[in-house]
Structure formats: structure tokens, C-alpha cells
Amino acid sequence: MKLGCCLNMLGNSVDPIGAGYIPALASSGYDYVELPLAQVMELPEEEFESLLFEVERSGVSCECCNNFFPASIRLTGEMVNKQEIESYVEKAIDRAKRLGAKVIVFGSSGAKNVPEGFDTGRAFDQIAAVLKLVQPYALAAGICIVIEPLNRMESNIIRTLKEGKALMDAADASSVKLLVDYYHFSMEEESLDALKELMPYIRHVHFAKPEGRRFPLEPDKRYGEFFEVLKNGRFTERVSIEAYSDEPEEEIKKVLFLKKYFYSL
């Protein structure tokens, strides 16, 4: 397994991508950085080129992107515009590929949440259609799209691993797999048995201390049980810290203890 970090949750109004923390990840020994695609898409080409240079210079690669779609791109409801979605997808996947990403996380609650009064079944079909649309672009770029089940406080659709698997099956796209986010997983009180059953489809992990969605700073029995399921399921991919921090520079270093769970319990 590799350890990375999602930087957008450490960002601010001046630096929404959180790119200022790339050097801290590199110097602390992280394996990769995960950057927010929706925010990356807002950069003019010149600024995007500067981001590419910063990533390359740091020595820590961008192997993943989260935040696939911004809330302004509607994926469900009466205002869905297929042409707008496809145009965004084509450009977004191109930028992700140029960054070096192998994985794009599809949570995007703002884009896919079901509008009030709209049929949930129809919305589910719309989301599956979006993933089918994404498929050829993802395949051509060598990128895996991972469905991220969220929790009920953030999303009104696709909140459990089982529901994520149902969406994966409906999309019927070889480039689409699943992500397990330990924070959302805990908030939804999903069982480790549910995770065990779906391990063959898990291609990416997000991790945070469930209480407050903070950086995990010390060992916890629950963490060991979670990572044991990953190891027994032959998971060898990436684990990204996706959490808030009041002292990012210090906590980026402290969280490295998690790596011990990758190898021995």
C-alpha cells in the first residue's frame, strides 16, 4: 500500500487546491499527493502549467484526483446537460492525465445529489449514464474512476458500499470501481463484513479519524481492524488521508504512523 494525502481539505480561499503543502508531503516521505480536480479545472492554463511544474519539482507524484465534478455541473435532475458534462469530462480527464493521475474519485455530492421532488430511481439512472459517458475517456487515459459512497449528512444518494456496487454494476464500465472512505464508512455505521464482501472491487481508500474528520494522530484498535480487512482482501493500492487539521505542517508528519498498519498488526 501507498500513503498519500488529499490537499483540498487543507486549503483556503487563497490556495483552494492546497498546493502549498506539496513540499511538506515530499519532505515527510509520502508516496503521492491527491489533488482536487474541480479546483484544478478552474486554473487558467498558465497556472495549471505552474502546478505541473510544482508537482514535478517536489518529487512527490500526483497519482490521484478527488472532487471530480463541481456542484455547477448538474448530474441529476431536470437541468442535466449531456453536452456540458461531456465537454467537462474530456477536459478534466486530460488534466488529470497530465498530472499523472491513475485514479479519479467520484463523490461529487453537490453535482449528483437528488433535487427535492425528483425521482431517486431516475437520478440513479442519470448518474450511471454519466459513468458510461466517462468510460471511453477514462480508458484512453489509463485512469480508474472510483465511486465514493458518502454519508447521509452530505449526500442523499449512494451512501453505502452496497449502493456504490449497484451503481458500478449499472454503469457496466470496466474503468469504474469502488472506494471506501473510512470516515463516511464509520458515519454510516457500515460493517466490516460489508467491506470484506466487496473487497474485490475496492481500488482506493480515503482515511480520517471519524470524530471530527481529523488527521489520525495515534494508534486505534478500530484502525487495525479496518486495515486487517484491506490486507486480507489483498488490497495493495493507495490510502489517502482526507481530513481537516489545525496544524497541517506538524500533523502531516505525525500521521505517518499509519504505515505500520500496512505491513503488520
Secondary structure, DSSP 8 states (H G I E B T S, - for coil): -EEEEE-GGG--SS-TT-GGGHHHHHHHT-SEEEEEHHHHTTS-HHHHHHHHHHHHHHT-EEEEEE--S-TTS--SSTT--HHHHHHHHHHHHHHHHHHT-SEEEE--HHHHS--TTS-HHHHHHHHHHHHHHHHHHHHHHT-EEEE----TTT-SS--SHHHHHHHHHHHT-TTEEEEEEHHHHHHTT--HHHHHHHGGGEEEEEE-BTGGGB---S--HHHHHHHHHHHHTT--SEEEE--B-SSHHHHHHHGGGGHHHHH--
